[in-house]
Amino acid sequence: MTATSRPSKSRSSTRALPTQLTTAISLYYQCRNVGAKGVCEALADVYYAAVRAFGGSTQGKRDDDLVKEYQDKVAIYNKLVAEAQAAGILWRLD
């Protein structure tokens, strides 16, 4: 390998990621061409935080810090949605 070459990424390296992280990365990828990209990415953050707080193998052992992180992500998402609606980027549903 030369100084300027990079090691190649194999498909197996992606498979090694936890499912929720892979999903979150996929959600961020889906946001790439969305007009309200910040809102879309904030929703991906909410999903990832919810999986960490409420799903998976730790479901019976809920961590208050993870629940707080989820609640913080929801508040950020709601604020960004309201701002995007006020700017006419997102529709109001009420």
Secondary structure, 3 states (H helix, E strand, C coil): CCCCCCCCCCHHHHHCCCHHHHHHHHHHHHHHHCCCHHHHHHHHHHHHHHHHHHCHHHCCCCCHHHHHHHHHHHHHHHHHHHHHHHCCCCCCCC
